[in-house]
């Protein structure tokens, strides 16, 4: 729905403990990419998790450090 409404990227935030975050982000990114070609913004307070999740994205991504 967000892509259809004109979103330029989709924010993906796992909101889990850091030791499970990369695995959870991969799962979420895979799900989002199954239904949308809109680029993904990896959203995490952990720069390490953001960097680790970038390779899972099929399109160029934005990373956000909160």
CHARMM-style PDB file with segment names, atoms N, HN, CA, C and O in Angstrom:
ATOM      1  N   UNK     1       0.824  -1.187   0.000  1.00  0.00      PROA
ATOM      2  CA  UNK     1       0.000   0.000   0.000  1.00  0.00      PROA
ATOM      3  C   UNK     1       0.871   1.255   0.000  1.00  0.00      PROA
ATOM      4  O   UNK     1       0.550   2.240  -0.665  1.00  0.00      PROA
ATOM      5  N   UNK     2       1.972   1.213   0.748  1.00  0.00      PROA
ATOM      6  HN  UNK     2       2.233   0.413   1.288  1.00  0.00      PROA
ATOM      7  CA  UNK     2       2.843   2.385   0.801  1.00  0.00      PROA
ATOM      8  C   UNK     2       3.478   2.649  -0.564  1.00  0.00      PROA
ATOM      9  O   UNK     2       3.584   3.801  -0.985  1.00  0.00      PROA
ATOM     10  N   UNK     3       3.896   1.602  -1.248  1.00  0.00      PROA
ATOM     11  HN  UNK     3       3.810   0.666  -0.905  1.00  0.00      PROA
ATOM     12  CA  UNK     3       4.472   1.771  -2.582  1.00  0.00      PROA
ATOM     13  C   UNK     3       3.442   2.359  -3.538  1.00  0.00      PROA
ATOM     14  O   UNK     3       3.750   3.278  -4.297  1.00  0.00      PROA
ATOM     15  N   UNK     4       2.237   1.839  -3.504  1.00  0.00      PROA
ATOM     16  HN  UNK     4       1.987   1.093  -2.888  1.00  0.00      PROA
ATOM     17  CA  UNK     4       1.171   2.332  -4.366  1.00  0.00      PROA
ATOM     18  C   UNK     4       0.830   3.788  -4.067  1.00  0.00      PROA
ATOM     19  O   UNK     4       0.373   4.512  -4.952  1.00  0.00      PROA
ATOM     20  N   UNK     5       1.047   4.218  -2.834  1.00  0.00      PROA
ATOM     21  HN  UNK     5       1.419   3.630  -2.116  1.00  0.00      PROA
ATOM     22  CA  UNK     5       0.771   5.597  -2.441  1.00  0.00      PROA
ATOM     23  C   UNK     5       1.928   6.532  -2.780  1.00  0.00      PROA
ATOM     24  O   UNK     5       1.845   7.734  -2.528  1.00  0.00      PROA
ATOM     25  N   UNK     6       3.010   5.990  -3.351  1.00  0.00      PROA
ATOM     26  HN  UNK     6       3.077   5.014  -3.556  1.00  0.00      PROA
ATOM     27  CA  UNK     6       4.116   6.828  -3.793  1.00  0.00      PROA
ATOM     28  C   UNK     6       5.330   6.866  -2.884  1.00  0.00      PROA
ATOM     29  O   UNK     6       6.193   7.728  -3.051  1.00  0.00      PROA
ATOM     30  N   UNK     7       5.417   5.954  -1.929  1.00  0.00      PROA
ATOM     31  HN  UNK     7       4.716   5.255  -1.794  1.00  0.00      PROA
ATOM     32  CA  UNK     7       6.592   5.929  -1.043  1.00  0.00      PROA
ATOM     33  C   UNK     7       7.857   5.735  -1.877  1.00  0.00      PROA
ATOM     34  O   UNK     7       7.869   4.935  -2.812  1.00  0.00      PROA
ATOM     35  N   UNK     8       8.916   6.463  -1.543  1.00  0.00      PROA
ATOM     36  HN  UNK     8       8.907   7.113  -0.783  1.00  0.00      PROA
ATOM     37  CA  UNK     8      10.172   6.327  -2.276  1.00  0.00      PROA
ATOM     38  C   UNK     8      11.067   5.248  -1.684  1.00  0.00      PROA
ATOM     39  O   UNK     8      12.006   4.786  -2.332  1.00  0.00      PROA
ATOM     40  N   UNK     9      10.773   4.847  -0.450  1.00  0.00      PROA
ATOM     41  HN  UNK     9      10.010   5.222   0.076  1.00  0.00      PROA
ATOM     42  CA  UNK     9      11.438   3.714   0.171  1.00  0.00      PROA
ATOM     43  C   UNK     9      10.548   3.185   1.278  1.00  0.00      PROA
ATOM     44  O   UNK     9       9.661   3.887   1.765  1.00  0.00      PROA
ATOM     45  N   UNK    10      10.787   1.944   1.672  1.00  0.00      PROA
ATOM     46  HN  UNK    10      11.506   1.373   1.277  1.00  0.00      PROA
ATOM     47  CA  UNK    10      10.019   1.307   2.743  1.00  0.00      PROA
ATOM     48  C   UNK    10      10.932   1.091   3.938  1.00  0.00      PROA
ATOM     49  O   UNK    10      11.984   0.463   3.817  1.00  0.00      PROA
ATOM     50  N   UNK    11      10.533   1.610   5.087  1.00  0.00      PROA
ATOM     51  HN  UNK    11       9.679   2.121   5.185  1.00  0.00      PROA
ATOM     52  CA  UNK    11      11.310   1.499   6.313  1.00  0.00      PROA
ATOM     53  C   UNK    11      11.122   0.107   6.913  1.00  0.00      PROA
ATOM     54  O   UNK    11       9.995  -0.322   7.161  1.00  0.00      PROA
ATOM     55  N   UNK    12      12.228  -0.590   7.142  1.00  0.00      PROA
ATOM     56  HN  UNK    12      13.143  -0.241   6.940  1.00  0.00      PROA
ATOM     57  CA  UNK    12      12.184  -1.909   7.755  1.00  0.00      PROA
ATOM     58  C   UNK    12      12.931  -1.834   9.088  1.00  0.00      PROA
ATOM     59  O   UNK    12      14.139  -1.598   9.124  1.00  0.00      PROA
ATOM     60  N   UNK    13      12.200  -2.036  10.167  1.00  0.00      PROA
ATOM     61  HN  UNK    13      11.219  -2.228  10.137  1.00  0.00      PROA
ATOM     62  CA  UNK    13      12.758  -1.965  11.513  1.00  0.00      PROA
ATOM     63  C   UNK    13      12.306  -3.202  12.285  1.00  0.00      PROA
ATOM     64  O   UNK    13      11.107  -3.446  12.423  1.00  0.00      PROA
ATOM     65  N   UNK    14      13.257  -3.977  12.785  1.00  0.00      PROA
ATOM     66  HN  UNK    14      14.231  -3.779  12.673  1.00  0.00      PROA
ATOM     67  CA  UNK    14      12.925  -5.227  13.462  1.00  0.00      PROA
ATOM     68  C   UNK    14      12.479  -5.025  14.907  1.00  0.00      PROA
ATOM     69  O   UNK    14      11.609  -5.750  15.390  1.00  0.00      PROA
ATOM     70  N   UNK    15      13.057  -4.062  15.594  1.00  0.00      PROA
ATOM     71  HN  UNK    15      13.764  -3.473  15.201  1.00  0.00      PROA
ATOM     72  CA  UNK    15      12.711  -3.793  17.004  1.00  0.00      PROA
ATOM     73  C   UNK    15      12.839  -5.036  17.886  1.00  0.00      PROA
ATOM     74  O   UNK    15      11.953  -5.348  18.682  1.00  0.00      PROA
ATOM     75  N   UNK    16      13.957  -5.732  17.725  1.00  0.00      PROA
ATOM     76  HN  UNK    16      14.677  -5.479  17.079  1.00  0.00      PROA
ATOM     77  CA  UNK    16      14.252  -6.902  18.550  1.00  0.00      PROA
ATOM     78  C   UNK    16      15.638  -6.717  19.168  1.00  0.00      PROA
ATOM     79  O   UNK    16      16.351  -5.771  18.834  1.00  0.00      PROA
ATOM     80  N   UNK    17      16.010  -7.616  20.059  1.00  0.00      PROA
ATOM     81  HN  UNK    17      15.431  -8.384  20.330  1.00  0.00      PROA
ATOM     82  CA  UNK    17      17.345  -7.575  20.660  1.00  0.00      PROA
ATOM     83  C   UNK    17      18.408  -7.691  19.566  1.00  0.00      PROA
ATOM     84  O   UNK    17      18.204  -8.366  18.557  1.00  0.00      PROA
ATOM     85  N   UNK    18      19.536  -7.029  19.777  1.00  0.00      PROA
ATOM     86  HN  UNK    18      19.702  -6.480  20.596  1.00  0.00      PROA
ATOM     87  CA  UNK    18      20.561  -6.967  18.741  1.00  0.00      PROA
ATOM     88  C   UNK    18      21.074  -8.345  18.302  1.00  0.00      PROA
ATOM     89  O   UNK    18      21.426  -8.518  17.135  1.00  0.00      PROA
ATOM     90  N   UNK    19      21.124  -9.313  19.199  1.00  0.00      PROA
ATOM     91  HN  UNK    19      20.839  -9.172  20.147  1.00  0.00      PROA
ATOM     92  CA  UNK    19      21.635 -10.638  18.823  1.00  0.00      PROA
ATOM     93  C   UNK    19      20.708 -11.362  17.843  1.00  0.00      PROA
ATOM     94  O   UNK    19      21.144 -12.310  17.189  1.00  0.00      PROA
ATOM     95  N   UNK    20      19.457 -10.950  17.723  1.00  0.00      PROA
ATOM     96  HN  UNK    20      19.102 -10.180  18.254  1.00  0.00      PROA
ATOM     97  CA  UNK    20      18.511 -11.560  16.783  1.00  0.00      PROA
ATOM     98  C   UNK    20      18.157 -10.620  15.636  1.00  0.00      PROA
ATOM     99  O   UNK    20      17.373 -10.980  14.758  1.00  0.00      PROA
ATOM    100  N   UNK    21      18.725  -9.426  15.640  1.00  0.00      PROA
ATOM    101  HN  UNK    21      19.362  -9.134  16.353  1.00  0.00      PROA
ATOM    102  CA  UNK    21      18.258  -8.405  14.704  1.00  0.00      PROA
ATOM    103  C   UNK    21      18.587  -8.700  13.247  1.00  0.00      PROA
ATOM    104  O   UNK    21      17.717  -8.556  12.388  1.00  0.00      PROA
ATOM    105  N   UNK    22      19.796  -9.101  12.947  1.00  0.00      PROA
ATOM    106  HN  UNK    22      20.503  -9.218  13.645  1.00  0.00      PROA
ATOM    107  CA  UNK    22      20.168  -9.325  11.546  1.00  0.00      PROA
ATOM    108  C   UNK    22      19.322 -10.432  10.938  1.00  0.00      PROA
ATOM    109  O   UNK    22      18.821 -10.292   9.823  1.00  0.00      PROA
ATOM    110  N   UNK    23      19.165 -11.513  11.653  1.00  0.00      PROA
ATOM    111  HN  UNK    23      19.572 -11.627  12.559  1.00  0.00      PROA
ATOM    112  CA  UNK    23      18.325 -12.614  11.155  1.00  0.00      PROA
ATOM    113  C   UNK    23      16.883 -12.148  10.942  1.00  0.00      PROA
ATOM    114  O   UNK    23      16.258 -12.496   9.940  1.00  0.00      PROA
ATOM    115  N   UNK    24      16.363 -11.371  11.873  1.00  0.00      PROA
ATOM    116  HN  UNK    24      16.871 -11.088  12.687  1.00  0.00      PROA
ATOM    117  CA  UNK    24      14.995 -10.869  11.757  1.00  0.00      PROA
ATOM    118  C   UNK    24      14.877  -9.879  10.599  1.00  0.00      PROA
ATOM    119  O   UNK    24      13.895  -9.910   9.857  1.00  0.00      PROA
ATOM    120  N   UNK    25      15.866  -9.004  10.441  1.00  0.00      PROA
ATOM    121  HN  UNK    25      16.663  -8.979  11.045  1.00  0.00      PROA
ATOM    122  CA  UNK    25      15.845  -8.068   9.315  1.00  0.00      PROA
ATOM    123  C   UNK    25      15.873  -8.810   7.987  1.00  0.00      PROA
ATOM    124  O   UNK    25      15.163  -8.430   7.056  1.00  0.00      PROA
ATOM    125  N   UNK    26      16.680  -9.859   7.883  1.00  0.00      PROA
ATOM    126  HN  UNK    26      17.256 -10.167   8.639  1.00  0.00      PROA
ATOM    127  CA  UNK    26      16.715 -10.647   6.644  1.00  0.00      PROA
ATOM    128  C   UNK    26      15.341 -11.197   6.327  1.00  0.00      PROA
ATOM    129  O   UNK    26      14.875 -11.099   5.191  1.00  0.00      PROA
ATOM    130  N   UNK    27      14.690 -11.774   7.323  1.00  0.00      PROA
ATOM    131  HN  UNK    27      15.069 -11.853   8.245  1.00  0.00      PROA
ATOM    132  CA  UNK    27      13.351 -12.330   7.141  1.00  0.00      PROA
ATOM    133  C   UNK    27      12.382 -11.242   6.670  1.00  0.00      PROA
ATOM    134  O   UNK    27      11.615 -11.455   5.730  1.00  0.00      PROA
ATOM    135  N   UNK    28      12.417 -10.075   7.325  1.00  0.00      PROA
ATOM    136  HN  UNK    28      13.040  -9.902   8.088  1.00  0.00      PROA
ATOM    137  CA  UNK    28      11.517  -8.983   6.977  1.00  0.00      PROA
ATOM    138  C   UNK    28      11.811  -8.441   5.576  1.00  0.00      PROA
ATOM    139  O   UNK    28      10.891  -8.201   4.795  1.00  0.00      PROA
ATOM    140  N   UNK    29      13.088  -8.251   5.262  1.00  0.00      PROA
ATOM    141  HN  UNK    29      13.836  -8.446   5.896  1.00  0.00      PROA
ATOM    142  CA  UNK    29      13.469  -7.742   3.945  1.00  0.00      PROA
ATOM    143  C   UNK    29      13.010  -8.702   2.858  1.00  0.00      PROA
ATOM    144  O   UNK    29      12.479  -8.267   1.837  1.00  0.00      PROA
ATOM    145  N   UNK    30      13.204  -9.989   3.058  1.00  0.00      PROA
ATOM    146  HN  UNK    30      13.635 -10.343   3.888  1.00  0.00      PROA
ATOM    147  CA  UNK    30      12.751 -10.984   2.078  1.00  0.00      PROA
ATOM    148  C   UNK    30      11.246 -10.891   1.865  1.00  0.00      PROA
ATOM    149  O   UNK    30      10.777 -10.951   0.728  1.00  0.00      PROA
ATOM    150  N   UNK    31      10.491 -10.745   2.941  1.00  0.00      PROA
ATOM    151  HN  UNK    31      10.872 -10.696   3.864  1.00  0.00      PROA
ATOM    152  CA  UNK    31       9.033 -10.631   2.821  1.00  0.00      PROA
ATOM    153  C   UNK    31       8.631  -9.379   2.044  1.00  0.00      PROA
ATOM    154  O   UNK    31       7.775  -9.439   1.161  1.00  0.00      PROA
ATOM    155  N   UNK    32       9.243  -8.258   2.371  1.00  0.00      PROA
ATOM    156  HN  UNK    32       9.938  -8.209   3.089  1.00  0.00      PROA
ATOM    157  CA  UNK    32       8.916  -6.997   1.692  1.00  0.00      PROA
ATOM    158  C   UNK    32       9.254  -7.094   0.211  1.00  0.00      PROA
ATOM    159  O   UNK    32       8.466  -6.668  -0.633  1.00  0.00      PROA
ATOM    160  N   UNK    33      10.422  -7.651  -0.115  1.00  0.00      PROA
ATOM    161  HN  UNK    33      11.063  -7.997   0.570  1.00  0.00      PROA
ATOM    162  CA  UNK    33      10.845  -7.730  -1.511  1.00  0.00      PROA
ATOM    163  C   UNK    33      10.009  -8.699  -2.331  1.00  0.00      PROA
ATOM    164  O   UNK    33      10.015  -8.622  -3.560  1.00  0.00      PROA
ATOM    165  N   UNK    34       9.295  -9.604  -1.688  1.00  0.00      PROA
ATOM    166  HN  UNK    34       9.291  -9.667  -0.690  1.00  0.00      PROA
ATOM    167  CA  UNK    34       8.394 -10.500  -2.416  1.00  0.00      PROA
ATOM    168  C   UNK    34       7.207  -9.745  -3.002  1.00  0.00      PROA
ATOM    169  O   UNK    34       6.625 -10.178  -3.997  1.00  0.00      PROA
ATOM    170  N   UNK    35       6.847  -8.621  -2.394  1.00  0.00      PROA
ATOM    171  HN  UNK    35       7.319  -8.269  -1.586  1.00  0.00      PROA
ATOM    172  CA  UNK    35       5.641  -7.910  -2.814  1.00  0.00      PROA
ATOM    173  C   UNK    35       5.893  -6.497  -3.326  1.00  0.00      PROA
ATOM    174  O   UNK    35       4.958  -5.832  -3.772  1.00  0.00      PROA
ATOM    175  N   UNK    36       7.136  -6.023  -3.271  1.00  0.00      PROA
ATOM    176  HN  UNK    36       7.896  -6.563  -2.908  1.00  0.00      PROA
ATOM    177  CA  UNK    36       7.407  -4.653  -3.685  1.00  0.00      PROA
ATOM    178  C   UNK    36       8.823  -4.507  -4.229  1.00  0.00      PROA
ATOM    179  O   UNK    36       9.762  -5.138  -3.743  1.00  0.00      PROA
ATOM    180  N   UNK    37       8.956  -3.653  -5.254  1.00  0.00      PROA
ATOM    181  HN  UNK    37       8.193  -3.140  -5.648  1.00  0.00      PROA
ATOM    182  CA  UNK    37      10.276  -3.314  -5.797  1.00  0.00      PROA
ATOM    183  C   UNK    37      10.794  -1.996  -5.231  1.00  0.00      PROA
ATOM    184  O   UNK    37      11.869  -1.535  -5.614  1.00  0.00      PROA
ATOM    185  N   UNK    38      10.045  -1.393  -4.331  1.00  0.00      PROA
ATOM    186  HN  UNK    38       9.171  -1.767  -4.020  1.00  0.00      PROA
ATOM    187  CA  UNK    38      10.453  -0.132  -3.725  1.00  0.00      PROA
ATOM    188  C   UNK    38      11.693  -0.360  -2.865  1.00  0.00      PROA
ATOM    189  O   UNK    38      11.737  -1.316  -2.090  1.00  0.00      PROA
ATOM    190  N   UNK    39      12.696   0.502  -2.989  1.00  0.00      PROA
ATOM    191  HN  UNK    39      12.661   1.278  -3.618  1.00  0.00      PROA
ATOM    192  CA  UNK    39      13.910   0.333  -2.163  1.00  0.00      PROA
ATOM    193  C   UNK    39      13.585   0.330  -0.667  1.00  0.00      PROA
ATOM    194  O   UNK    39      12.583   0.895  -0.230  1.00  0.00      PROA
ATOM    195  N   UNK    40      14.447  -0.313   0.091  1.00  0.00      PROA
ATOM    196  HN  UNK    40      15.261  -0.772  -0.265  1.00  0.00      PROA
ATOM    197  CA  UNK    40      14.246  -0.487   1.523  1.00  0.00      PROA
ATOM    198  C   UNK    40      15.191   0.421   2.304  1.00  0.00      PROA
ATOM    199  O   UNK    40      16.354   0.595   1.940  1.00  0.00      PROA
ATOM    200  N   UNK    41      14.669   0.988   3.374  1.00  0.00      PROA
ATOM    201  HN  UNK    41      13.724   0.847   3.669  1.00  0.00      PROA
ATOM    202  CA  UNK    41      15.471   1.726   4.340  1.00  0.00      PROA
ATOM    203  C   UNK    41      15.617   0.833   5.565  1.00  0.00      PROA
ATOM    204  O   UNK    41      14.633   0.524   6.237  1.00  0.00      PROA
ATOM    205  N   UNK    42      16.844   0.421   5.851  1.00  0.00      PROA
ATOM    206  HN  UNK    42      17.643   0.672   5.305  1.00  0.00      PROA
ATOM    207  CA  UNK    42      17.100  -0.406   7.026  1.00  0.00      PROA
ATOM    208  C   UNK    42      17.191   0.522   8.229  1.00  0.00      PROA
ATOM    209  O   UNK    42      18.032   1.420   8.270  1.00  0.00      PROA
ATOM    210  N   UNK    43      16.331   0.301   9.194  1.00  0.00      PROA
ATOM    211  HN  UNK    43      15.648  -0.429   9.161  1.00  0.00      PROA
ATOM    212  CA  UNK    43      16.188   1.200  10.334  1.00  0.00      PROA
ATOM    213  C   UNK    43      16.550   0.446  11.618  1.00  0.00      PROA
ATOM    214  O   UNK    43      15.865  -0.498  12.011  1.00  0.00      PROA
ATOM    215  N   UNK    44      17.637   0.880  12.262  1.00  0.00      PROA
ATOM    216  HN  UNK    44      18.194   1.647  11.942  1.00  0.00      PROA
ATOM    217  CA  UNK    44      18.076   0.229  13.490  1.00  0.00      PROA
ATOM    218  C   UNK    44      18.949   1.181  14.289  1.00  0.00      PROA
ATOM    219  O   UNK    44      19.648   2.007  13.702  1.00  0.00      PROA
ATOM    220  N   UNK    45      18.926   1.088  15.604  1.00  0.00      PROA
ATOM    221  HN  UNK    45      18.358   0.417  16.080  1.00  0.00      PROA
ATOM    222  CA  UNK    45      19.869   1.868  16.401  1.00  0.00      PROA
ATOM    223  C   UNK    45      21.285   1.292  16.326  1.00  0.00      PROA
ATOM    224  O   UNK    45      22.234   1.916  16.801  1.00  0.00      PROA
ATOM    225  N   UNK    46      21.431   0.109  15.734  1.00  0.00      PROA
ATOM    226  HN  UNK    46      20.660  -0.398  15.349  1.00  0.00      PROA
ATOM    227  CA  UNK    46      22.726  -0.554  15.628  1.00  0.00      PROA
ATOM    228  C   UNK    46      23.284  -0.397  14.212  1.00  0.00      PROA
ATOM    229  O   UNK    46      22.751  -0.962  13.258  1.00  0.00      PROA
ATOM    230  N   UNK    47      24.356   0.372  14.091  1.00  0.00      PROA
ATOM    231  HN  UNK    47      24.790   0.831  14.866  1.00  0.00      PROA
ATOM    232  CA  UNK    47      25.008   0.519  12.787  1.00  0.00      PROA
ATOM    233  C   UNK    47      25.494  -0.836  12.276  1.00  0.00      PROA
ATOM    234  O   UNK    47      25.451  -1.104  11.075  1.00  0.00      PROA
ATOM    235  N   UNK    48      25.951  -1.676  13.179  1.00  0.00      PROA
ATOM    236  HN  UNK    48      25.986  -1.459  14.155  1.00  0.00      PROA
ATOM    237  CA  UNK    48      26.429  -3.014  12.809  1.00  0.00      PROA
ATOM    238  C   UNK    48      25.308  -3.824  12.143  1.00  0.00      PROA
ATOM    239  O   UNK    48      25.545  -4.491  11.136  1.00  0.00      PROA
ATOM    240  N   UNK    49      24.112  -3.770  12.689  1.00  0.00      PROA
ATOM    241  HN  UNK    49      23.920  -3.228  13.507  1.00  0.00      PROA
ATOM    242  CA  UNK    49      22.976  -4.491  12.110  1.00  0.00      PROA
ATOM    243  C   UNK    49      22.607  -3.927  10.743  1.00  0.00      PROA
ATOM    244  O   UNK    49      22.295  -4.678   9.819  1.00  0.00      PROA
ATOM    245  N   UNK    50      22.645  -2.597  10.617  1.00  0.00      PROA
ATOM    246  HN  UNK    50      22.898  -1.986  11.367  1.00  0.00      PROA
ATOM    247  CA  UNK    50      22.337  -1.967   9.324  1.00  0.00      PROA
ATOM    248  C   UNK    50      23.301  -2.450   8.249  1.00  0.00      PROA
ATOM    249  O   UNK    50      22.880  -2.859   7.167  1.00  0.00      PROA
ATOM    250  N   UNK    51      24.584  -2.403   8.548  1.00  0.00      PROA
ATOM    251  HN  UNK    51      24.927  -2.072   9.427  1.00  0.00      PROA
ATOM    252  CA  UNK    51      25.598  -2.813   7.575  1.00  0.00      PROA
ATOM    253  C   UNK    51      25.443  -4.293   7.229  1.00  0.00      PROA
ATOM    254  O   UNK    51      25.568  -4.671   6.064  1.00  0.00      PROA
ATOM    255  N   UNK    52      25.176  -5.125   8.219  1.00  0.00      PROA
ATOM    256  HN  UNK    52      25.075  -4.818   9.166  1.00  0.00      PROA
ATOM    257  CA  UNK    52      25.033  -6.566   7.984  1.00  0.00      PROA
ATOM    258  C   UNK    52      23.812  -6.889   7.133  1.00  0.00      PROA
ATOM    259  O   UNK    52      23.810  -7.896   6.425  1.00  0.00      PROA
ATOM    260  N   UNK    53      22.781  -6.063   7.186  1.00  0.00      PROA
ATOM    261  HN  UNK    53      22.782  -5.245   7.761  1.00  0.00      PROA
ATOM    262  CA  UNK    53      21.538  -6.339   6.460  1.00  0.00      PROA
ATOM    263  C   UNK    53      21.547  -5.801   5.029  1.00  0.00      PROA
ATOM    264  O   UNK    53      20.718  -6.211   4.216  1.00  0.00      PROA
ATOM    265  N   UNK    54      22.462  -4.898   4.710  1.00  0.00      PROA
ATOM    266  HN  UNK    54      23.135  -4.565   5.370  1.00  0.00      PROA
ATOM    267  CA  UNK    54      22.492  -4.317   3.364  1.00  0.00      PROA
ATOM    268  C   UNK    54      22.566  -5.376   2.259  1.00  0.00      PROA
ATOM    269  O   UNK    54      21.841  -5.246   1.273  1.00  0.00      PROA
ATOM    270  N   UNK    55      23.396  -6.412   2.366  1.00  0.00      PROA
ATOM    271  HN  UNK    55      23.985  -6.518   3.167  1.00  0.00      PROA
ATOM    272  CA  UNK    55      23.471  -7.395   1.281  1.00  0.00      PROA
ATOM    273  C   UNK    55      22.162  -8.140   0.997  1.00  0.00      PROA
ATOM    274  O   UNK    55      22.020  -8.734  -0.071  1.00  0.00      PROA
ATOM    275  N   UNK    56      21.222  -8.121   1.911  1.00  0.00      PROA
ATOM    276  HN  UNK    56      21.337  -7.638   2.779  1.00  0.00      PROA
ATOM    277  CA  UNK    56      19.950  -8.806   1.697  1.00  0.00      PROA
ATOM    278  C   UNK    56      19.025  -8.033   0.771  1.00  0.00      PROA
ATOM    279  O   UNK    56      18.043  -8.587   0.276  1.00  0.00      PROA
ATOM    280  N   UNK    57      19.325  -6.764   0.529  1.00  0.00      PROA
ATOM    281  HN  UNK    57      20.123  -6.314   0.930  1.00  0.00      PROA
ATOM    282  CA  UNK    57      18.475  -5.906  -0.289  1.00  0.00      PROA
ATOM    283  C   UNK    57      18.839  -6.029  -1.763  1.00  0.00      PROA
ATOM    284  O   UNK    57      20.012  -5.952  -2.127  1.00  0.00      PROA
ATOM    285  N   UNK    58      17.837  -6.220  -2.604  1.00  0.00      PROA
ATOM    286  HN  UNK    58      16.884  -6.284  -2.308  1.00  0.00      PROA
ATOM    287  CA  UNK    58      18.049  -6.375  -4.040  1.00  0.00      PROA
ATOM    288  C   UNK    58      18.282  -5.042  -4.738  1.00  0.00      PROA
ATOM    289  O   UNK    58      18.923  -5.001  -5.788  1.00  0.00      PROA
ATOM    290  N   UNK    59      17.776  -3.960  -4.175  1.00  0.00      PROA
ATOM    291  HN  UNK    59      17.256  -3.993  -3.321  1.00  0.00      PROA
ATOM    292  CA  UNK    59      17.910  -2.633  -4.772  1.00  0.00      PROA
ATOM    293  C   UNK    59      18.751  -1.757  -3.853  1.00  0.00      PROA
ATOM    294  O   UNK    59      18.922  -2.068  -2.674  1.00  0.00      PROA
ATOM    295  N   UNK    60      19.274  -0.666  -4.393  1.00  0.00      PROA
ATOM    296  HN  UNK    60      19.136  -0.413  -5.351  1.00  0.00      PROA
ATOM    297  CA  UNK    60      20.033   0.244  -3.516  1.00  0.00      PROA
ATOM    298  C   UNK    60      19.196   0.627  -2.292  1.00  0.00      PROA
ATOM    299  O   UNK    60      17.979   0.790  -2.381  1.00  0.00      PROA
ATOM    300  N   UNK    61      19.857   0.763  -1.176  1.00  0.00      PROA
ATOM    301  HN  UNK    61      20.846   0.631  -1.104  1.00  0.00      PROA
ATOM    302  CA  UNK    61      19.145   1.005   0.078  1.00  0.00      PROA
ATOM    303  C   UNK    61      19.610   2.287   0.737  1.00  0.00      PROA
ATOM    304  O   UNK    61      20.647   2.854   0.391  1.00  0.00      PROA
ATOM    305  N   UNK    62      18.827   2.719   1.680  1.00  0.00      PROA
ATOM    306  HN  UNK    62      17.985   2.258   1.961  1.00  0.00      PROA
ATOM    307  CA  UNK    62      19.186   3.814   2.561  1.00  0.00      PROA
ATOM    308  C   UNK    62      19.434   3.183   3.921  1.00  0.00      PROA
ATOM    309  O   UNK    62      18.733   2.243   4.295  1.00  0.00      PROA
ATOM    310  N   UNK    63      20.393   3.665   4.656  1.00  0.00      PROA
ATOM    311  HN  UNK    63      20.963   4.428   4.352  1.00  0.00      PROA
ATOM    312  CA  UNK    63      20.562   3.205   6.019  1.00  0.00      PROA
ATOM    313  C   UNK    63      20.359   4.384   6.954  1.00  0.00      PROA
ATOM    314  O   UNK    63      20.784   5.501   6.659  1.00  0.00      PROA
ATOM    315  N   UNK    64      19.720   4.136   8.057  1.00  0.00      PROA
ATOM    316  HN  UNK    64      19.375   3.228   8.296  1.00  0.00      PROA
ATOM    317  CA  UNK    64      19.418   5.188   9.018  1.00  0.00      PROA
ATOM    318  C   UNK    64      19.981   4.785  10.373  1.00  0.00      PROA
ATOM    319  O   UNK    64      19.758   3.665  10.833  1.00  0.00      PROA
ATOM    320  N   UNK    65      20.691   5.670  10.996  1.00  0.00      PROA
ATOM    321  HN  UNK    65      20.872   6.579  10.623  1.00  0.00      PROA
ATOM    322  CA  UNK    65      21.217   5.434  12.347  1.00  0.00      PROA
ATOM    323  C   UNK    65      20.471   6.356  13.284  1.00  0.00      PROA
ATOM    324  O   UNK    65      20.569   7.576  13.162  1.00  0.00      PROA
ATOM    325  N   UNK    66      19.730   5.794  14.213  1.00  0.00      PROA
ATOM    326  HN  UNK    66      19.651   4.802  14.312  1.00  0.00      PROA
ATOM    327  CA  UNK    66      18.981   6.600  15.170  1.00  0.00      PROA
ATOM    328  C   UNK    66      19.787   6.881  16.400  1.00  0.00      PROA
ATOM    329  OT1 UNK    66      19.306   7.552  17.314  1.00  0.00      PROA
TER     330      UNK     66
END
